[in-house]
Amino acid sequence: MGNINSKGIDQNTFDAIVIGSGISGGWAAKELCEKGLKTLVLERGRDVKHLVDYPTMAKDPWDFPHRNHLTLKMKEENPIASKCYAFREDAMHFFVKDKEHPYVQEKPFDWIRGYQVGGKSLIWARQTQRWSKYDFEGPARDGFAVDWPIRYEDIAPWYSHVEKFVGISGNKDGLDTLPDGEFLPPWEMNIVEKAVQKQIMQNYPDRKVIIGRCAHLTQPKEIHLQQERGKCQARNLCQRGCPFGGYFSSNSSTLPWAAKTGNLTLRPDSVVHSIIYDEKKEKATGVRVIDAQTKNVTEYFAKIIFVNAAALNTNLILLNSISSRFPNGLGNDHGLLGKYVAFQNYRGTLSAKIDGFLDSYYYGRRPCAVMMPNFRNVHKQETDFLRGYMVFFSAYRSRGNITGPEQMGEAFKEAKSEAGSWQISMMMQGETIPKETNQVSLSKDQKDQWGIPLLSISVDYDDNDEKSLKDFLTQGAEMLDKSGCKEITTNDSKQAPGLDIHEVGGVRMGKDPKTSLLNKWNQLHACPNVFITDGACMTSTGTQNPSITFMALTARAATYAVNELKKGNL
Amino acid sequence: MAILIGGAMVSTETFFSSCKSDAKEAFFTKEDISLLDEIGETIIPATASSPGAKAAKIGEFIKIYVTDCYSPADQQTFFEAISHVKNSSQKKYGKGFLKLTIAQRQDVLTELEKGKPATVTNNTKPLAGSGDAIQTGKSDEAKNKLKDTPNRYFSMLKELTLLGYFTSEPGATKALRYVETPGYYKGNVPYVKGDKAWAT
């Protein structure tokens, strides 16, 4: 260990510390700063300032030497990160370099990380859906994991709270499987999507096909203009960072807002080693930080600590926070920390063709797809697998796929320059069952360049996932067939867990401290001034894209934390 | 095999004695870039409304792409393809490809193209904003098909030309419609046969 800064404890003392500046950390910072708390946000990666640090945002396809394709070198140097669909020339600088951040795969797991201010909120897919009552009731009804300590009613006002600030586009569909939110105008479906929607809803009355819901400003409101964000321009280049602030990120939204209060201190290049636990005071008192560049160690102190390092990183920090009170990691009284990690099943996809509709095209690049809320086992257990899956699909015209016999020359060029026939792509987002055997732990012998043990990941699919996948492919094919599609192909990508980038759990919420780590307010049962509101807190996975739920839980927990602080309870 | 026309089949060992990328870049002489420009122009010529592959500097693009993005196996196929074009020009017309007429060039490439059609193109476009791009898992399957069909040489040259041309500035902005900042999305606009497709 390097020098410990024992002088200037005052200047290292804050009201609150937030570990991580990503999609949930940014929200913790915003809420805490707005409520008057001097807040230190620790980000392990480099700074990325909105607009200033988006080097590729205005580039054209020909500006990229490889036209945004992967090179062999990129794949060699980043074997994990390069598997991510968004890892291309235009955004790879927002992903970690695999060599710098090794981890142990006890079983195959593609861990996708973005270590910079803003984290993965720069490169996320921006799709957002509320959980329904059915999702919160899932574990109790179906007998897996543990009962959530909250229900939809507890989080509904907080979904509203974050949605208004973030700016969520969507249509009020009136479905209890996917509650409506505070919506800006929805995106349109194209003509083929509408045709397929009509067919599916006619053929399957209990299945709904709706336009996607996403964190894009289709019509900025006053609150967004105050954030200096503008209307989404339908460029669909979001992973580069947006010149218009059209989509939500910490960088464009919550962090500048927090900074405006004058209460924010943002410290990039701050690798958190552990949370400091004071045995006498019986609370966490601060955080040990290793400077990413100099490797110097500094301690920072605060009354409350929010851990928003991203699901698996949060597990790592807690596991590495050892004391005599907590020899197995902070809050880990019953050996649960790091266990019941889960993810979402992305293995199944379909493609299909559909004739006709050649006199219609679309204009602009829509940043969302069409979706079908889960229709499996909604009201009761009905299939040979538990839970279900969200379906996403979109229709598009392949360029230049209607050609004559010529394979070169003028006529060939003309044909290649035209819009071709329509195709449909369909994918699943399946709920998986958290299990004790899916877990992360600290490597006993390997450490990273900061002397922190490597994370060892042991996560796998199970029989339920295989059955869910099979059902999706069967149902998907049937629905497309009945909608007049042809040449329907199904595919199992056989990808390892992780590429969904929706890994959650390890520090689950629950009613009973013997079977969970967090209470209904996201406080560690055993150390209530530490709050975990990123993916690590999730007791089950649901079928929804999780980030909006992380944001809502964070705003709710931060508000609670400040109230408790004011009452003198923390 | 009909494609192996006489003349010296350039040995692959010449190119693969070292696997360093600078060795392969060195293979791309100025003459080779010119050849690739003309092959590209034969496939995608200049027309009344837009420039062709040569104006899009297709030779330079192919050099970079093959060097940096192709696997060693695909690079080998590519160099074989170029050899075939060179040899075929000489064998059939007694001249280099650059000296042939357009009709003769098309003939050389058509001969290269003869054989079973190769279904190599992965037509699936990433699912817009759904959460993840769709991986059809077909690319491995497609690559194997590419290896086994006799006209893989032409398919490869064609695919390189199409990729390089339609993502180039002249290609994207003149042969297609490139809208950097659409401003909004409309799900249904009229389309008439002959209208250009969107570039991105």
Interface residues (C-beta under 8 A of the other chain):
Chain A: D60 P61 W62 P65 H66 R67 N68 H69 L70 T71 L72 K73 Y85 A125 R126 Q127 W187 E188 M189 N190 I191 E193 K194 G212 C214 Q233 A234 R235 N236 Y346 T349 S351 L358 D359 S360 Y361 Y362 Y363 G364 R365 R366 P367 C368 A369 M371 F392 F393 S394 Y396 R397 S398 R399 G400 N401 Q407 M408 G409 E410 F412 K413 E414 K416 S417 E418 A419 G420 Q423 S425 M426 M427 Q429 T489 N491 D492 S493 K494 Q495 L499 D500 N545
Chain B: T42 I43 I44 P45 T47 S50 G52 F61 I64 Y65 D68 C69 Y70 S71 Q106 L109 T110 E113 N123 T124 K125 P126 L127 A128 G129 S130 G131 D132 A133 I134 Q135 T136 G137 K138 F154 K158 L162 L163 G164 F166 T167 S168 E169 A172 A175 L176 Y178 V179 E180 T181 P182 G183 Y184 Y185 K186 G187 N188 V189 P190 Y191 V192 K193 G194 D195 K196 A197 W198 A199 T200
